[in-house]
Amino acid sequence: MNTFGNIYRLTSFGESHGPGIGGVIDGCPAGIEVDEAFIQRELDRRKPGQSRITTPRKEDDEVRFLSGIYEGKTTGTPIGFIVWNKNQHSSDYEEMKTVYRPSHADYTYDMKYGIRDPRGGGRSSARETIARCVGGALAKLALRPYGIRIQAYTSQVGPIRLADDYKAYDLSLAETNAVRCPDPEAAAKMEALIADVKAKGDTIGGVITCVARGVPVGLGEPVFGKLHAALGHAMLTINAVKGFEYGDGFDAALYRGSERNDLFFNDNGRINTRTNHSGGIQGGISNGQDIYFRVAFKPVATLLMEQPTVNRAGEDTVLKARGRHDPCVLPRAVPIVEAMAAMTLLDYLLLQKTRL
């Protein structure tokens, strides 16, 4: 299960402290203009060492394409790529070879495979998401001709949350601060909270909101291939994600149908809805409205403080992690959420084209 997608497929490989992270993209349409500078910018949004509130690990994260591109355009054949790891501190994980870190994949990987790579979590490390960002960046380029635009932003860190929905904010402002929040005042509070948590060796979670505009009517495959189910699956494969909701989400449980139905009307010859509580998806199929959803991230499991745990023999011990870690994943997870959304929407767009 290292491959994502139906027609547009990404297979990723590599570990946090191995030689590199890479992937193979299959099913990408031919003739897509490959803007390598744009793809690198997407990787730069994800890479470590961006600010005082992210891990200080320094990596250029420069992508090198190996196949599937000729004279700046995709050829329709598999696109291979690699990003070399250059700044590993594997010695930071020496004592973790036989100790299970709380809330990590150490124990489950050991029980499943009988072997694991303890260096930075190996395959379970969020560094694997480099491949997703490359696949997502190419998907964004393929979606451009269709007018589909995807924007994610940090909408909550701990108890600090934006009070309004996405329409109340200029989402372009999200890239003007380290937290990637479109409300500058809230962003400053979020950054201060993350910095305080980091200083104490602790971590904190939050929520990322994502909006997809320009999605045409008709994407989604009933009954088990519903578009919101595919988006939920995509988001729940991201490290540290604990929840997904679209449209009104769990808040829908608070209202009556008479309060929350999206009523249709004739909008100058075009069928439209007066509200969008459904989040742009009805019956598992896109209805032409904005698709919006929220993704909840848990606090990073690696704490720079002592925690009780056990070793492989089941003996009680105490672990204090070393190394370079994020106190909050949200700022770097924003482009990952966008990437997974882009790959999902392109995949379902290509599935729809097979119906025509």
N, C-alpha and C positions, 0 to 999 in steps of 0.2 A: 504493500500500500504506500509506495513512494511516488505514485503517479496520481495527478489530479486532473479531472476533466474528462469529457466524452469525445468531442471532436478536437477542440483546442486543448492539448494535453501537455502538462509539465511533469517531467520526472526529475527529481532533484537527488543530489548525492553529496556526501561530504560530512565532516564532523568539525566541531568548534576548533579543535587543536590539531586537526589533520593538515595536510598540505594545502587544501583549498575546499571551497564550496562551488558546486557547479550544477548544471542541469542540461536537459535536452527538451526542447519544445517541438512538439509534432502537431500537425494540423493547422499551422498558421497559414492563412491565405497567401498566395504568391502576389508579388507586386506592391507590398506594403513598404513605403519609404521608411527606412530605419534611421531615425534621428538618434545617433549614439550619444550626443551631448545631452539630450533629454533623458535617455536611459540612465546615464551617469548621474544626472541630477536627482533622479528618483532614488538611486542607491545612496547618494550623499545625504538624503533626508533620513535614511535608515541607519547610516553608519554610526559607530561609537565615537565618543570624544567630541560631540558637537557643542556641548555647553557644560556649565558647572553642575547641572542636574542629571547628567548622563554618565555612563561608565567612562573612565579615562583611557580605556584601551584605545590605542591609535592604529587604525587600519585605513589604507587608502580605498579599499574596496573597489578597485578598478576592474571592470568587466572586460574580458577578452572573448570575442566571438570566434568560434572555430569552424563553423559550417553554416550552410543555409542562407547565406547572404552574398549577393553578387552585385557589384556596382551600386551599393547603397540600398538595394531592395531585397526583400525576402523572395526566395525562389520556390517556396512551397515544399521544400525538403526539410528534414530535421535540422533545427537550429541548436547547435551545441555551444556551450559557453562555460567559462571558468573564472572564478575570482580567487586569487591566491591569498592564503592567510600569511601574514608577515609578522604579527606582534603577539605570539603566544607566550604565556607564562605558565607552562605546564607544571612547573614545580609547585605552584600554588595549590595544586590538587593532590599532591603526593599522599598526604595523610587520609584523603577521602577514598582511597582504593578499597578500603575494607569497612568504611563507615557510611551509613545511609543518611543522607541529608534530609531533614524533615521537609515534606511536601514536594520533593523532587521525584524524578523518575528512576532514581538509583535502585530502589528496592524492586519495583515492578519489572524493570529491564533485567535485573539479575535473576528474578524468579522465572521470567519468560524465556530468556536466552541462555542463562547460565554463565554469561560473560557480559561485561559492559566496559565502555571507555569512560573512565572517571574524569578525564581532562575537560573541564568546562561543561560536563554533561554529554560530551560526545555528540551523537546524532540527535539527542533530545534537546540540545541547546537551541536557543532562539537565533543563533547565527545561521541556522539552516534557512531562515527566512530571506536571506540574500537572494536565493534562487527564485523565490516567490516575487520579489521586487523586480527582477529582470523579466520574468514571465508576465507580470502585471504591466510593466512599462511597455512591452511590445503589444500587449492587448489594448492598452490605451491608444497606442498609435493606430491599431487596426480599427478601433471604434471611432476615431476622429471623423472619417468621412460620413458616418451616420449621425453625427451631431450629439453623440452620447458623452456626457461629461460627469466625472466622478470627483467628489470632494469630501474628505473626512476631516474631522477636527476633534480636539479634546473638549468634551462638554462637562466633565466632572473629574475632580481629583479629591479623593476622600470625601469630606462633607461639603466641599466647595463645588457648586454646580450652577450651570447657566439656567436662569429662570424661564427663558422663552425658547420656542422652537427655532429651527434653523432659519426660517424666513425673516426673523428679527435681526439677523446679523449679516455683516459683510464678510462672507467666508474667506475672501482673499486675505483678510487680516490674520488668518491663522498662521501664515508663514512668516509673520513679522515678529514673533516672539518664540522663546525656547520651548514653551509648553505646547505650542500649536493650538491656541485657543483664540477664536475670533473676537472675544471681548477683552480689550487690553487691561481693563481694571481687574476683571476676574483672573486673567492670565498672571498678573503680578502677584495676586494672592496665592494662586496655585504654585507658582515658582517658589515663593517664600516658604510655603508648606513643604514642598519636596526637599528644598535645601535644609530645612529644619530636621526633617525625618532622616535625611542622609547623614547629617552631623551626629545623630544619635545611633547610627549603625542600623537603622530600621528601614522599612520600605512601606509603600502605600499604593493602593489601587485606584481605579477610577473607571470612567466610561468614555468611549469614542463614539461619536455620531457620524454617520456617513450618508451622503445624499447623491443619488444618481439622477441626473436630468437628461431629458431627450430620449428616454427609452421608449421605443415604439410599442404600440398595442400588440399583444400576441405572444410574448416570450413566456415560456413555461410549458411543462409537459405533464398533463394530468395522467395518472392520479398520484403516482409516487415520485414524479419528477417536478413537483411544483417549484416555481421560481423562488419563493421565500424559503422553502426547504433547502434548496441548493445553496442559497446565500447563507442560511444558518449553518449548514454543513461546512461551507468554506471558512466561515469565521471561527467555528468551534475547533478547526484544525490548527489555529494559531496558538502558540504557546501562551499560557497564563489566562486564556479566555475562559470565563465561567458562565457567561450568559449572553443570549441573543434575543432581541425583540424587534419587530418591525411595525410601522404604523403606530397606532395607539399602544400596542404591546400589552403589558399587564394592566395598564390603566383602563383598557377596554372593559375589564371586569367590573368597574365601578359604575358603569352607565347602563341606561336602557337603550334598546334598539332605536327608539324614536329620537334619542339624543345623538346617536353616533352613526346612523346610516348615511352614506355618501349619496346624496340625491342627484339624479341626472337632470340635465337641462340642455336645451338647444342653444348653443353658443355660436350664433351667426352661421348656422349650417353645420356646425361640428358638435358632436355629442361630448359633453363635458360633465364634470361633477362639481358641486358647489363647495364641497369639503374633500379632504383627503385623509380621513381617519384610517383608511385601509392601507396607507403607505404605498400606494401605487400598484398594488397587487390584489386581485380579486379572483377567487377560485384557483389560486396558484398561478394565474396568468397576469402579465403586466397589462395595465389599463390605460397607459399613456400619461399618467400623472407622475410626479416626482416619486421615486422610490427612496424611502428613508428608513434607516434602522439604527439600532444602538447595540454596542458590543461592550460587555462588562469584563474588565481585567482584574484579576486578583492582585494583591501585593506580591512583589517578587519574593520567591521563597528563600533566596540566599540572604541571610542577615549577617552583618558584621558584629555579631554579639554571640555570647555563649548560648547553646541550646542543648537540652538533653536529647539523646538519641540512642541507637544501638548499632553494633557492628555486625558483620556477616555471621558471626557466631551467636548472635542474639544477646550479647552482653551489653549491659548499660554503659554508656560513655557520655562524654560531653564534647560537642563540636563547636569550634569557633572558626567560621569560614574565613579564608583569605582570598585575595584576588581583587579583580576590578569588576564591579557590578552596578547595575542601574538601581537607584532607589525607587524609581517608578518607570514602568515600561511605556507609558502612554505617548510621550513625545516621539519616540522612535517607532511606535506601533502604528501611528497614523498612516504612513505610506504603505504599510503591510496590509492594513484593512482595505485601503484603496486598491491595492494590487489584487487581492483575492476577489474583490467585487468586480474589477475589470475582467479578470479571467473568467469568472462565472457568467457575466453578461455577454461576453464575446462567445463563449461556448454555447450559450442558449440562443444567441443570435444565429450562429452557424447551424444549430439544430433546427431552428425555424426555417432557415433557407432550404434545408433538405425537404421541408414540407411543401414548398412552392412548386 
